[in-house]
Amino acid sequence: MSPNHRRRGLRSLAAAAAGLALTIVPYSAARASSTAATSSTTARVSAWSPAMTTGGPSFTDQTLRMVAHTSVAGSNLRITLSNRYSSTPLVVGAVDVAPQDSGATPVRGTTQNVRFGQSIPVTVPAGQEVVSDPVPITVTAGENLLVSLYLPGPTGTSTWHSDAFDTTYQASGDHTGDDTAAAFGTTSTSWYYLAGVDVVPATAKGTVVAFGDSITDGYHSSTGTYTRWPDFLARRLAAGPGPQQLSVVDAGIGGNRVLTDVPNLWQGVSALKRFGHDALGQPGVSDVILMEGINDIGNNAGPNGAPLTAQDLIDGYRALISQAHAAHVRIIGATLMPILGNGYYTPAAEELRQSVNQWIRTGGAFDGVVDFDATMRDLNNIAALNPVYDSGDHIHPNDLGMQAMANAVDLRLLRS
């Protein structure tokens, strides 16, 4: 550990002993309540926020340098660290943030320490999250930030987002303050403990949450190119006309289901369980675009181990709609896309998909509808994806398909 880091740790421990406040957020609380900001009247929006799960690796004496791709311009950013799905307290020895130059290299001279209740190190209790003090950094829409965490460990099983489709850089020892990438010799494609970046927006008035499964998470999109459909949607909103009114965050988890927890722990608890936190808990949330259910259908996973029916999924959607409306949040329903040629496909699964889509389109329960099915299907065989948009597994879009999905969203549906 460098002398600077040792001095910083001693100062922080002294401050903690003096009784400085730390924002600890229980996982059941809305992380945002829109705004535990610098002042009670300062509205915030979420600039970046992956949905977290359990089952990540343990770390000992390592620095993780992760990329956060912002969807909106703003200032006085805060960072959320999540230990929500871990069973032991997490000690974080140091946290830094800086604009990315390239790879693991920050823009020289821009790195800033991040504190929690004016203190560092910080301990995140098991099952909870902490929100940092505001950091005096201004970001632009589409900017990459490098957030570095030093974990003295051992951490035990980590709270993480497995499929980041971005690069995380790892180093042995405390290298949070490094202005070079020299120590970061190992990489992965997951995010660990880093659960959000929020800002005081330059112009935006709210946050759109794209909520779903691997299609929303960006499976088969190109790594590090930000070509998930929520990324394309964020760029549409930033392009105008006029000032950007909404940020976009991606709350997709690969393999996730509406009604039941997935046996693979890293694919998450059900949408019914996580929606209040991952969607409605976002700072400034105004709209949710919901596209989920194909994993329920493909696994014939009804409640309590029973076979799935269309009514089961419809009841699940109604429960999510009720949660959103109780929080005064608009919820837009998106139709489920074709799966012919994928292992999920059976005639019975297709019948379920068509029945559910018909209800989404005509049931009147959602505040609006995005018809991804109509946009993405093969006009010569509506049970199949358009080959132009198919990544090759007949369920996930390629980058061109992701852009087509974003273009299918009528921006007038969103509250701006």
N, C-alpha and C positions, 0 to 999 in steps of 0.2 A: 504494500500500500504506500502511495506517495506521501511525503510530509504534508502536502496541502490537504489530502484526504483525511490524515490523522487529526490535523488541527480542526478541520470542518466537523469531524465526528465529535471531538471534545467540546467544541462550542455548542453543538446541537444537543448533546446530552445535558449540558448545563442549562440550556434553555428549557429542555423538557422538564428538568427538575424544578424549574421556576413556575411550572404549571401552565405552560402555553397550551392553547386549545388545539385539538386535532379533530378534523372532520371524519368520523367513522360512520359509515352508512351500512346498516343491516341489509342483507340481501333482499329482504322482503319489502324494504321501503323503496319508493320511487327515487332513483338516484338523483334525479334532477330537481324535483319539485319545482322545476324549471329553473332554479336559480339560487343556489347558495353561493352567490357571487360576491364581488368586492363590496357591493352595497345591496341592500335588500330590494332596491328598485332597478338593478341592472339585469336585464334579461339576457339569457345565454342560449346558445344553440350548440348542438353536438356537431363537431366537425369530422369525427371519425370514431367508430365504436364497433368492434366485432363482438359477436355473442360468444360467451365463454362456456366451457364444459370441464369435466373432470378427466383424469387419466393421463395427464402429461408427465414428462420425466422429472426426476429429482435433480437439483443442482447444488453443488458445493464449491464455494470460492470461485464463482464465475461471473463474468459480465455479459449481459445480453444486450445487444444493440439492435433495436427493432425499428422498422419503417412505418410511420403513420402518414397516410396520404390524405390530406385535408380536402374537404368538399366545399369549403366556404371561406371567405375572407373574414378575418377578425383579429382580435388582440386579447391580451391578458389571459392567455390560455391556461387551462387547468388540466391535470392528468389524473385519471382514475386508475388505481391499482386494485385488482380484484383477487381475493383469496376465497371467493364464494364457494368453490367446489373442493376446497382442501380441508383436511381434518385437523391440521396443526397450525399454530400461528406462523406467519411469514415475516422474517426479518429482512428488510431491504436496507443495505448499508449506505447506498448513495444512488441518486437519480439525477441525470442530466438530460437536457434537450437542446437540439441545435438543428438548423436547416441542413439538409443533406447536400453535399457536393457531389459525390458519386460513391456507390457501394457503401462501405462502412466509414467513409471519410466525411466528417462534417465540414461546413464552410468554416475556414480557419478564423478563430477569434470570436465566434458567435455562441459558443457553448455556455449555457446557463444552468446553474444548480437549481434543482427543484426541491422545495421543502413542504412539509406537512405540519401545519400548526407551528410554523417557523422552526421546525426541527427536522433533523436527519441524523442518525438512522430513524426508520419508522417501523413499527411492528403492526402488521395487519392481522387482526384476530381471525381465527378460523371461521369461515362462513360469512365473512364481511368484506367490505371495500373501504378504501380511503380515498379522499379527494384532496388534491394538492392545493397549496396556496396559489393565487394567480401569479403567473410568470410573465414579465414584461417583454413579450415577443409578439410581433405582428406577423400574421401569416396571410398568404393569398390562397385563393381557390386553386386546387390542383397542385399544391406545394407538398414536397416530401420532407417530413421531419424525422430525425433520428433520436429516439428515446433510449437511453442507456440505463440499465438497472444493474447494480452490483448486489449479488446474492451470496452472503457468506455461507449460508446453509449449514447442514443439509436441509433442504426445503421439504423433503417428502414429495409425494405425488402433487404435481402442479396443476393449478387452474390455467387453462390454455385454450387457444383456438387452433385446432390441428391443421386445417387446410387454409393457410394464409394466401397462397398464390403470390407470395412476396418473400423476400429473403431476410432472414434474421441472422445476425453475425454474433459469434460467441468467442470469448477470450478467457483464459485462466487468470485469476486474480482480479483486482480492481482496476479497470481501465476506463471508468466512466468519463474521466476528464481528457482522454487522449484526443488530440487533433488529427491523428493519422489512423489508418486501418491496420497498421503493422501487426498489432497483437491479435487481431481477429482472424484467426486461421481456420475456424470451423463455421459452417453455415447450416441452417435448417430452413424449412418453409412453414414454420408455425410461429404464432405469437404466444408469449407466456406472461401471465399476470397483468399485462397492459390492456385495459378494458375500455379506455375512452380518452378522447381529447375534446374539450369543449372550449368555446371562446365567447367573448363579447363581440357580436357580429358587426361588421362594417355597415351592412344594409339589410341582411336577412332578418325575417320576422319569425321563422319557425323551422322545424326539423321534420323531414320526411323519413320514415323508417321503412326500408324494404325488408320484409319479414318472410322467411321461407326456409328452403332446404338447400341442397347442393347446387341447384340451378341458380338461385340467388347468391349463394356463397361464391359462385364463379368457377365451379368445377369444369376443367378442360379449357378455361380461359388461359391466355399466355401469362406466365409468371412475370411479375414486375412491370406489366404494361397497363394495368388498371383498365381492363376491358371486360369487367363484369357488367351486367346490365345496370346495376345501380351507379357504377362509375360513369357510364355513358349518360344516364339520366342527370347526374350531378352536373356534367359538362353542358347539357342542354339548358339546365336552369341557370348556370353561370353565364351562358352566352347571351342571355337576354331574349327579347329587347328589354332595355331598362336595367336597373340595378338588380342583383341577385336577391330574391326574396326568400329562398328556402335552401337549407343544407340537405344533404342526403347521407344516411348511414345504412350500413349493410348488416342486418341481423340474421343472415342465412347461416345454417349449419348443415353440412353434408349428412344425409341419411335421416334428418329429423322428421318427426311425425307430428300430426295434429293431436291425436288422441292418446297415444301411449309412449312411454319412455322406450328408447332404443336399447337393446341388450349391449351393443357396443357403446361403452360409456362416453367416449369422445364424440359421439353423435347426438348426445344431449337428451335432456328430459323433454317431455312433450311440450308442444306449443301451448297447450292449456296451462301448464305450470310455469313456463318461462316468459309468457307474453307480457305480464305485468311489469317485469323487470326489464327485459331486453327491448321491448317496444315502448311501453307507456312510461318507463323510467328514464327515457332519454331527455336531456335538457332541451326545452323548447318544443317538444313533440307536438305537431299539429295534425299530421296525416300518417297513416300506415297503409302500405300496399301489401296485401296478404296474398301470397301464392304458395300454398302448401297443401299436401294431401296425397301426392303421388306415391310417397313411401308407405302411407297407410294402405293404399290400394294395392301396390305391388307386393306387399307382404301379407295381404288379407288380414290386417291387424285391427280387429275391432276391439271394443272395450272388454276388459276382463277375460281376454283370451278367446272371445267369440269371433266367428267370421264377420267381416266388415260389411255393413250395408251403406247405401247412399244416405239414408236417414241418420246414421251414426255421424258421418262427416258433416252433414248439414247441421246437426245439433252442436257439433264442435265449433263450426263457424259461428253459429248464433251465440254461443258462449263468449267467443272472442269479440264479436260485435258488441255484445252487452258490456264487456269490460272496457272497450274503447269508448263507447258512448257515455259510460259512467264517468270517464276521465275527460269528457268533452273533446275527444279526438275523433277526427274523421277516419273511416276505414274503407279502403277501396279493395274490392274483391277482384282477383285475377283468375281467369280460367286455367285449367290444368292442360298441359301441352301433350301432344301425341307420343306414344311409346312403342308403336309397332316395330318389331325387330329387336327390341330390348328384352332381357330375361323377365322383366315385369309383365310383359304382355300376355294376356289370355283373352279369349272372347268375353269372359265374365268381367275381367278387369276393365276392358274397353267399355262394356255396358255401364259399369259403375262410373267411369270417368265421364261418359256422355251425360249420365243422369245428374251428376254433381255439377257439371258445367252448365247444364240447362237451368238448374236452380240458381247458380251464381248470376247468370245472365238475366233471369226473369223473376227471381224471388223477391226483389225489392228490398232485401234486408241490408245490403251494403249501401254506402253513400255514393258509390259509383262503381263502374266495372271497367277493367282493362282486359280485352279479349286476346290474351296471348295465344290461345289455341287457334283462333282464326288467322292471326298473323303468321304463325310458325308452321302450320300444317302444309302438307303436300296437297295441292289442289287436285291431283290425280288420285289421291288416296288419303282421305282425311284422318285415318288412324295413324298416319306416319308423319314424322317431321319432314319438312321441305329439305331435300338433299343439300341444297345450297347452304342451309343453316345447321346441318347435322355435324357434330364433332366426330362422328363415327360410331358412337355407342347407341345411337338412336333414341336418346333421351336428353342428353345435354347439348346445348347449342355451342357452336364455335364462336369465335370473336365477332364474325359478321352477324350471326344469329343474336348474340348479346346486344349488338347495336340495334338490330331490328326490334327487339323487345323494348328497349328504351324509347325508341321512336314511336312505339305503339301507345305510349302513355299520353293521354290527352292532358296537357298541363292545366287546362281549365278545371280539371277535377280536384286539383290540389289547392289547399287554403293558403293564399299568399296575401 
